[in-house]
Amino acid sequence: MTDSPARSLTAPLTRVQNWVESTLAPVATDDDDPADVSHGWWERIPADLAVLFNHVDHFPPRLLPDHDLLTLSGAHRVWTMWLGIIDDQRNRIPEYAAVYDPATLSAEPAGSPSELFLPEFIPFADLDGSTLFLDTRPGARSGCIAEYSATGASEGELWPSLTDLFTTLANSLESGTPFAGHHPTVTEATLYWRR
């Protein structure tokens, strides 16, 4: 019997949390980002991503290189922002709307590249217009992790799952090996990522 994605994610998140607590300065857990999302959006959140959102307060802002983890409310804001930008572009530029159809791209299997940010992309990390998301489109790779940016759209799968991403991260933090092309270093109880 295999574990559910949510149960599988708990182990690497616990490893990361233990590393953070034993290695870095204490993380401030001020709740300045209350979860004010609609019930309908909350229902889009897969169980493993809900587990991650419940751990975010235990992690420093730049736990991942080049991205800050989002709270549930932050994820909703980023999701709403990207969908608003796409709607605006499609309304202002008819040629863009004719070439890039959200319904067609949403019907593609999870992990497929996409020029548009789709409602099935649930963000969990973001920085400076680059968003890591869980692809909830159907298909064999549903639940994979990809990145969307205004300049490069989404090239497709980066990790097969949140569990794979956070297992790789935990291994990197514990051993000092590279993660996504970056080496973790700790200076004065602060995590830095070096290329």
LINNOR-V123466 format. One record per helix or strand of 3 or more residues. SS is the DSSP state (helix for helix, strand for strand). FROM is the first residue (numbers start at 1). TO is the last residue. If there is no record, write none. Layout:
ss	from	to
SS	FROM	TO
SS	FROM	TO
This chain:
ss	from	to
helix	5	23
helix	39	42
helix	47	58
strand	67	69
helix	72	92
helix	94	99
helix	102	107
strand	121	127
strand	130	135
strand	144	149
strand	157	159
helix	162	175
strand	182	187
strand	190	194
